[in-house]
Amino acid sequence: MIEGFTALYIFMLSAFTGYEVISRVPVILHTPLMSGSNFVHGIVLVGAMVAMGHADTTLEMVIGFFGVALAAGNAVGGYVATVRMLEMFKSSTRGSK
Amino acid sequence: MSTVVQIVYFLAAVLFILGLKKMSSPVTARGGIVWAGVGMVAASLVAFLEPGVLAHSTNAILIVVAIALGSAIAYFTAKRVAMTDMPQMIAIYNGMGGGAAAAIAAVELVKVAGSGHSLDTVIMVLAVLGGLIGAVSFSGSAVAFAKLQGIMRKTIRLPMHQIINLVLFAATVIAGFYIGFGDHVSITLVLAFFIMALVFGIMVTTPIGGADMPVVISLFNAFTGLAVAFEGFVLNNAAMIIAGTVVGSSGTLLTQLMAKAMNRPISNVLFSSFGSDSGAAAEEDIEGSMKEIEANDAAIMMAYAQKVVIIPGYGMAVAQAQHKVQELTQLLEERGVKVKFAIHPVAGRMPGHMNVLLAEAGVEYDKIVDLEEVNPEFPTTDVALVIGANDVVNPVARSNPDSPIYGMPILDADKAKNCIVIKRGKGSGFSGIENHLFYADNTRMLYGDGQKAVGALIAGVKQL
């Protein structure tokens, strides 16, 4: 579906998008943001599922299994960690906890 | 069916980018992560409809088991971890993503080796590259986690460490080259390639000291993004390409910002260890002596000040003193003292980490100011209160070109009318460099554990 140069264009445009989106982030959000972008590459789960789905030999299945488990950990851990950090910023009113 | 899958992937990619964009403001940040989360759930659900995923029932069951297992472990660890330990958790979740990308590459390459059907050369090269980067990110992040968690305390440097690394890297690349361009790929070669890549990740990270770890974690975060993008090309998955590349580029920018704030070029972080080349050259005689102050006197000084700037460092977080600091702030404000928090870009262990810790204690974020904003204010500040920070207030960064931290932007606490430093003992900071601020005429030292010292200050202010 994605032919050579189309893929290259997607790559290039995404790279600029990432750069632009981040460049306007204030320093106070850098750690939550790093955690958030860490969550976003949890999309690797989709790929790990596909790889595991067409694994044939035992070796492929073992590697695939670890791949899916690790990817799920990346996505879920990244999400929970980010939400917990951002909850801290919920209110600028006094006494939030 | 495949159109549905593609549409959902497309929407997920849009949600990821919008989510990251929303995270650029404290007001909308929480919405941002939720948007990205919706995209992730949708994408992983439709992934089951991808051709082949549910083809073999054993594989399908194993996929569900693996997802349940990985999610459960990550969920409980992420829920439990203390805010101070967040950086190493980010490192480990990031490493998991890198490991997953490497696993995808491994499955595809082992399949090629087993069947003898080679893929397109471009695809093979991208699979190898993604596998290499992902594996390095995986093992490297594990080392970063071990270091920050305190499991691995020592900075290990083998003799000829750089040369060993270079040889190892060359061997890995040659193996990758053979896999990518060779006619016949053996399973042994593929496995050897991944093992070498994993060892290389460990070897590269072990000599790096704790102070430089945030930069390394951020770099590995960008690495994982790139690895995910490359495997996205291999699997023909646009969502992975877009999300991975966006993280790759934004992570690179974030790494640069951090390295710049620490005045440590990324190449220095990776190829030399902090402080190893400083030593005697930076030592010079320091005029004056450290002068101690009692908590009550310090409390009086602050209570009758007009403007107090608090400079928190990682030491404050370790001592869990942020709640006490907030209590002190409220007391002082009731007396009409203007209180601000000055945050160095690398205070805490990552940019923004200190802000999270202060936010947790209930400090409003409009009271928190960054370096450029606060430095011109120090001459009109009555008291600068330094809690558990050291190198980021060391004036030698401005004055002594021989110092390893020379040129690093610092908070000019020495320019305040008075400076109170809360410190556990008389030792030097993370970098081992003597701090001239502590010897200055207008500086007073308040020794003790951060939490107890601030508690004593609170008691002192209350008595007035």
HADDOCK unambig.tbl for C-alpha pairs under 7 A between the chains (distance, minus, plus):
assign (segid A and resid 2 and name CA) (segid B and resid 236 and name CA) 6.48 0.50 0.50
assign (segid A and resid 10 and name CA) (segid B and resid 242 and name CA) 6.93 0.50 0.50
assign (segid A and resid 11 and name CA) (segid B and resid 241 and name CA) 6.81 0.50 0.50
assign (segid A and resid 11 and name CA) (segid B and resid 242 and name CA) 6.78 0.50 0.50
assign (segid A and resid 11 and name CA) (segid B and resid 245 and name CA) 6.37 0.50 0.50
assign (segid A and resid 14 and name CA) (segid B and resid 242 and name CA) 5.57 0.50 0.50
assign (segid A and resid 14 and name CA) (segid B and resid 245 and name CA) 5.74 0.50 0.50
assign (segid A and resid 14 and name CA) (segid B and resid 246 and name CA) 5.30 0.50 0.50
assign (segid A and resid 15 and name CA) (segid B and resid 245 and name CA) 5.50 0.50 0.50
assign (segid A and resid 15 and name CA) (segid B and resid 246 and name CA) 5.33 0.50 0.50
assign (segid A and resid 15 and name CA) (segid B and resid 249 and name CA) 5.21 0.50 0.50
assign (segid A and resid 17 and name CA) (segid B and resid 246 and name CA) 6.39 0.50 0.50
assign (segid A and resid 18 and name CA) (segid B and resid 246 and name CA) 4.09 0.50 0.50
assign (segid A and resid 18 and name CA) (segid B and resid 247 and name CA) 6.33 0.50 0.50
assign (segid A and resid 18 and name CA) (segid B and resid 249 and name CA) 5.39 0.50 0.50
assign (segid A and resid 18 and name CA) (segid B and resid 250 and name CA) 4.70 0.50 0.50
assign (segid A and resid 19 and name CA) (segid B and resid 249 and name CA) 5.59 0.50 0.50
assign (segid A and resid 19 and name CA) (segid B and resid 250 and name CA) 4.85 0.50 0.50
assign (segid A and resid 19 and name CA) (segid B and resid 253 and name CA) 6.63 0.50 0.50
assign (segid A and resid 21 and name CA) (segid B and resid 20 and name CA) 6.88 0.50 0.50
assign (segid A and resid 21 and name CA) (segid B and resid 21 and name CA) 5.47 0.50 0.50
assign (segid A and resid 22 and name CA) (segid B and resid 250 and name CA) 5.73 0.50 0.50
assign (segid A and resid 24 and name CA) (segid B and resid 24 and name CA) 6.48 0.50 0.50
assign (segid A and resid 25 and name CA) (segid B and resid 24 and name CA) 4.39 0.50 0.50
assign (segid A and resid 25 and name CA) (segid B and resid 25 and name CA) 6.80 0.50 0.50
assign (segid A and resid 26 and name CA) (segid B and resid 24 and name CA) 6.73 0.50 0.50
assign (segid A and resid 27 and name CA) (segid B and resid 351 and name CA) 6.31 0.50 0.50
assign (segid A and resid 27 and name CA) (segid B and resid 352 and name CA) 5.68 0.50 0.50
assign (segid A and resid 28 and name CA) (segid B and resid 352 and name CA) 4.25 0.50 0.50
assign (segid A and resid 28 and name CA) (segid B and resid 355 and name CA) 5.61 0.50 0.50
assign (segid A and resid 29 and name CA) (segid B and resid 352 and name CA) 5.56 0.50 0.50
assign (segid A and resid 30 and name CA) (segid B and resid 351 and name CA) 5.59 0.50 0.50
assign (segid A and resid 30 and name CA) (segid B and resid 352 and name CA) 5.06 0.50 0.50
assign (segid A and resid 31 and name CA) (segid B and resid 350 and name CA) 6.25 0.50 0.50
assign (segid A and resid 31 and name CA) (segid B and resid 351 and name CA) 5.93 0.50 0.50
assign (segid A and resid 31 and name CA) (segid B and resid 352 and name CA) 5.05 0.50 0.50
assign (segid A and resid 31 and name CA) (segid B and resid 353 and name CA) 5.59 0.50 0.50
assign (segid A and resid 33 and name CA) (segid B and resid 23 and name CA) 6.61 0.50 0.50
assign (segid A and resid 35 and name CA) (segid B and resid 90 and name CA) 6.03 0.50 0.50
assign (segid A and resid 36 and name CA) (segid B and resid 33 and name CA) 6.68 0.50 0.50
assign (segid A and resid 37 and name CA) (segid B and resid 247 and name CA) 5.70 0.50 0.50
assign (segid A and resid 38 and name CA) (segid B and resid 94 and name CA) 5.86 0.50 0.50
assign (segid A and resid 38 and name CA) (segid B and resid 221 and name CA) 6.34 0.50 0.50
assign (segid A and resid 40 and name CA) (segid B and resid 16 and name CA) 6.61 0.50 0.50
assign (segid A and resid 40 and name CA) (segid B and resid 243 and name CA) 6.39 0.50 0.50
assign (segid A and resid 41 and name CA) (segid B and resid 97 and name CA) 6.90 0.50 0.50
assign (segid A and resid 41 and name CA) (segid B and resid 225 and name CA) 5.66 0.50 0.50
assign (segid A and resid 41 and name CA) (segid B and resid 228 and name CA) 6.80 0.50 0.50
assign (segid A and resid 41 and name CA) (segid B and resid 243 and name CA) 6.11 0.50 0.50
assign (segid A and resid 41 and name CA) (segid B and resid 244 and name CA) 5.53 0.50 0.50
assign (segid A and resid 41 and name CA) (segid B and resid 247 and name CA) 6.73 0.50 0.50
assign (segid A and resid 42 and name CA) (segid B and resid 97 and name CA) 6.07 0.50 0.50
assign (segid A and resid 43 and name CA) (segid B and resid 40 and name CA) 6.51 0.50 0.50
assign (segid A and resid 43 and name CA) (segid B and resid 240 and name CA) 6.06 0.50 0.50
assign (segid A and resid 44 and name CA) (segid B and resid 97 and name CA) 6.72 0.50 0.50
assign (segid A and resid 44 and name CA) (segid B and resid 100 and name CA) 6.77 0.50 0.50
assign (segid A and resid 44 and name CA) (segid B and resid 101 and name CA) 6.46 0.50 0.50
assign (segid A and resid 44 and name CA) (segid B and resid 228 and name CA) 5.88 0.50 0.50
assign (segid A and resid 44 and name CA) (segid B and resid 240 and name CA) 6.43 0.50 0.50
assign (segid A and resid 45 and name CA) (segid B and resid 44 and name CA) 6.96 0.50 0.50
assign (segid A and resid 46 and name CA) (segid B and resid 44 and name CA) 5.55 0.50 0.50
assign (segid A and resid 46 and name CA) (segid B and resid 47 and name CA) 5.71 0.50 0.50
assign (segid A and resid 47 and name CA) (segid B and resid 104 and name CA) 6.99 0.50 0.50
assign (segid A and resid 47 and name CA) (segid B and resid 235 and name CA) 6.89 0.50 0.50
assign (segid A and resid 48 and name CA) (segid B and resid 100 and name CA) 6.54 0.50 0.50
assign (segid A and resid 48 and name CA) (segid B and resid 104 and name CA) 5.71 0.50 0.50
assign (segid A and resid 49 and name CA) (segid B and resid 53 and name CA) 6.66 0.50 0.50
assign (segid A and resid 49 and name CA) (segid B and resid 63 and name CA) 6.52 0.50 0.50
assign (segid A and resid 50 and name CA) (segid B and resid 53 and name CA) 5.45 0.50 0.50
assign (segid A and resid 51 and name CA) (segid B and resid 104 and name CA) 5.82 0.50 0.50
assign (segid A and resid 51 and name CA) (segid B and resid 107 and name CA) 6.54 0.50 0.50
assign (segid A and resid 52 and name CA) (segid B and resid 59 and name CA) 6.61 0.50 0.50
assign (segid A and resid 52 and name CA) (segid B and resid 63 and name CA) 6.95 0.50 0.50
assign (segid A and resid 53 and name CA) (segid B and resid 52 and name CA) 5.69 0.50 0.50
assign (segid A and resid 53 and name CA) (segid B and resid 53 and name CA) 3.99 0.50 0.50
assign (segid A and resid 53 and name CA) (segid B and resid 54 and name CA) 6.43 0.50 0.50
assign (segid A and resid 53 and name CA) (segid B and resid 59 and name CA) 5.61 0.50 0.50
assign (segid A and resid 53 and name CA) (segid B and resid 60 and name CA) 6.50 0.50 0.50
assign (segid A and resid 54 and name CA) (segid B and resid 52 and name CA) 5.82 0.50 0.50
assign (segid A and resid 54 and name CA) (segid B and resid 53 and name CA) 6.52 0.50 0.50
assign (segid A and resid 60 and name CA) (segid B and resid 107 and name CA) 5.20 0.50 0.50
assign (segid A and resid 60 and name CA) (segid B and resid 110 and name CA) 6.91 0.50 0.50
assign (segid A and resid 63 and name CA) (segid B and resid 103 and name CA) 5.80 0.50 0.50
assign (segid A and resid 63 and name CA) (segid B and resid 107 and name CA) 6.49 0.50 0.50
assign (segid A and resid 64 and name CA) (segid B and resid 103 and name CA) 6.22 0.50 0.50
assign (segid A and resid 64 and name CA) (segid B and resid 104 and name CA) 6.85 0.50 0.50
assign (segid A and resid 64 and name CA) (segid B and resid 107 and name CA) 6.40 0.50 0.50
assign (segid A and resid 65 and name CA) (segid B and resid 62 and name CA) 6.72 0.50 0.50
assign (segid A and resid 65 and name CA) (segid B and resid 63 and name CA) 6.68 0.50 0.50
assign (segid A and resid 65 and name CA) (segid B and resid 66 and name CA) 6.01 0.50 0.50
assign (segid A and resid 67 and name CA) (segid B and resid 99 and name CA) 6.70 0.50 0.50
assign (segid A and resid 67 and name CA) (segid B and resid 100 and name CA) 4.16 0.50 0.50
assign (segid A and resid 67 and name CA) (segid B and resid 103 and name CA) 5.00 0.50 0.50
assign (segid A and resid 67 and name CA) (segid B and resid 104 and name CA) 6.63 0.50 0.50
assign (segid A and resid 68 and name CA) (segid B and resid 63 and name CA) 6.61 0.50 0.50
assign (segid A and resid 68 and name CA) (segid B and resid 66 and name CA) 5.78 0.50 0.50
assign (segid A and resid 68 and name CA) (segid B and resid 67 and name CA) 6.18 0.50 0.50
assign (segid A and resid 68 and name CA) (segid B and resid 100 and name CA) 6.61 0.50 0.50
assign (segid A and resid 69 and name CA) (segid B and resid 66 and name CA) 4.50 0.50 0.50
assign (segid A and resid 69 and name CA) (segid B and resid 67 and name CA) 5.27 0.50 0.50
assign (segid A and resid 69 and name CA) (segid B and resid 69 and name CA) 6.35 0.50 0.50
assign (segid A and resid 69 and name CA) (segid B and resid 70 and name CA) 4.32 0.50 0.50
assign (segid A and resid 70 and name CA) (segid B and resid 70 and name CA) 5.96 0.50 0.50
assign (segid A and resid 70 and name CA) (segid B and resid 96 and name CA) 4.80 0.50 0.50
assign (segid A and resid 70 and name CA) (segid B and resid 97 and name CA) 6.34 0.50 0.50
assign (segid A and resid 70 and name CA) (segid B and resid 99 and name CA) 6.66 0.50 0.50
assign (segid A and resid 70 and name CA) (segid B and resid 100 and name CA) 5.55 0.50 0.50
assign (segid A and resid 71 and name CA) (segid B and resid 96 and name CA) 6.14 0.50 0.50
assign (segid A and resid 71 and name CA) (segid B and resid 97 and name CA) 5.24 0.50 0.50
assign (segid A and resid 71 and name CA) (segid B and resid 100 and name CA) 5.26 0.50 0.50
assign (segid A and resid 72 and name CA) (segid B and resid 67 and name CA) 5.38 0.50 0.50
assign (segid A and resid 72 and name CA) (segid B and resid 70 and name CA) 5.16 0.50 0.50
assign (segid A and resid 72 and name CA) (segid B and resid 71 and name CA) 5.30 0.50 0.50
assign (segid A and resid 73 and name CA) (segid B and resid 70 and name CA) 4.53 0.50 0.50
assign (segid A and resid 73 and name CA) (segid B and resid 71 and name CA) 5.02 0.50 0.50
assign (segid A and resid 73 and name CA) (segid B and resid 74 and name CA) 4.95 0.50 0.50
assign (segid A and resid 73 and name CA) (segid B and resid 93 and name CA) 6.50 0.50 0.50
assign (segid A and resid 73 and name CA) (segid B and resid 96 and name CA) 6.61 0.50 0.50
assign (segid A and resid 74 and name CA) (segid B and resid 93 and name CA) 4.60 0.50 0.50
assign (segid A and resid 74 and name CA) (segid B and resid 94 and name CA) 6.17 0.50 0.50
assign (segid A and resid 74 and name CA) (segid B and resid 96 and name CA) 5.44 0.50 0.50
assign (segid A and resid 74 and name CA) (segid B and resid 97 and name CA) 5.26 0.50 0.50
assign (segid A and resid 76 and name CA) (segid B and resid 71 and name CA) 5.55 0.50 0.50
assign (segid A and resid 76 and name CA) (segid B and resid 74 and name CA) 6.03 0.50 0.50
assign (segid A and resid 76 and name CA) (segid B and resid 75 and name CA) 6.03 0.50 0.50
assign (segid A and resid 77 and name CA) (segid B and resid 74 and name CA) 4.62 0.50 0.50
assign (segid A and resid 77 and name CA) (segid B and resid 75 and name CA) 5.62 0.50 0.50
assign (segid A and resid 77 and name CA) (segid B and resid 78 and name CA) 5.56 0.50 0.50
assign (segid A and resid 77 and name CA) (segid B and resid 93 and name CA) 6.06 0.50 0.50
assign (segid A and resid 78 and name CA) (segid B and resid 90 and name CA) 6.95 0.50 0.50
assign (segid A and resid 78 and name CA) (segid B and resid 93 and name CA) 6.24 0.50 0.50
assign (segid A and resid 80 and name CA) (segid B and resid 75 and name CA) 6.71 0.50 0.50
assign (segid A and resid 80 and name CA) (segid B and resid 78 and name CA) 5.94 0.50 0.50
assign (segid A and resid 80 and name CA) (segid B and resid 79 and name CA) 6.76 0.50 0.50
assign (segid A and resid 81 and name CA) (segid B and resid 78 and name CA) 5.53 0.50 0.50
assign (segid A and resid 83 and name CA) (segid B and resid 30 and name CA) 6.87 0.50 0.50
assign (segid A and resid 83 and name CA) (segid B and resid 33 and name CA) 6.92 0.50 0.50
assign (segid A and resid 85 and name CA) (segid B and resid 356 and name CA) 6.43 0.50 0.50
assign (segid A and resid 86 and name CA) (segid B and resid 29 and name CA) 6.79 0.50 0.50
assign (segid A and resid 86 and name CA) (segid B and resid 30 and name CA) 5.79 0.50 0.50
assign (segid A and resid 88 and name CA) (segid B and resid 356 and name CA) 6.57 0.50 0.50
assign (segid A and resid 88 and name CA) (segid B and resid 359 and name CA) 5.30 0.50 0.50
assign (segid A and resid 88 and name CA) (segid B and resid 360 and name CA) 5.18 0.50 0.50
assign (segid A and resid 89 and name CA) (segid B and resid 26 and name CA) 6.42 0.50 0.50
assign (segid A and resid 89 and name CA) (segid B and resid 359 and name CA) 6.11 0.50 0.50
assign (segid A and resid 92 and name CA) (segid B and resid 364 and name CA) 4.87 0.50 0.50
assign (segid A and resid 92 and name CA) (segid B and resid 365 and name CA) 6.43 0.50 0.50
assign (segid A and resid 93 and name CA) (segid B and resid 364 and name CA) 6.76 0.50 0.50
assign (segid A and resid 94 and name CA) (segid B and resid 362 and name CA) 6.59 0.50 0.50
assign (segid A and resid 95 and name CA) (segid B and resid 362 and name CA) 5.53 0.50 0.50
assign (segid A and resid 96 and name CA) (segid B and resid 362 and name CA) 5.29 0.50 0.50
assign (segid A and resid 97 and name CA) (segid B and resid 360 and name CA) 6.38 0.50 0.50
assign (segid A and resid 97 and name CA) (segid B and resid 361 and name CA) 6.79 0.50 0.50
assign (segid A and resid 97 and name CA) (segid B and resid 362 and name CA) 6.18 0.50 0.50
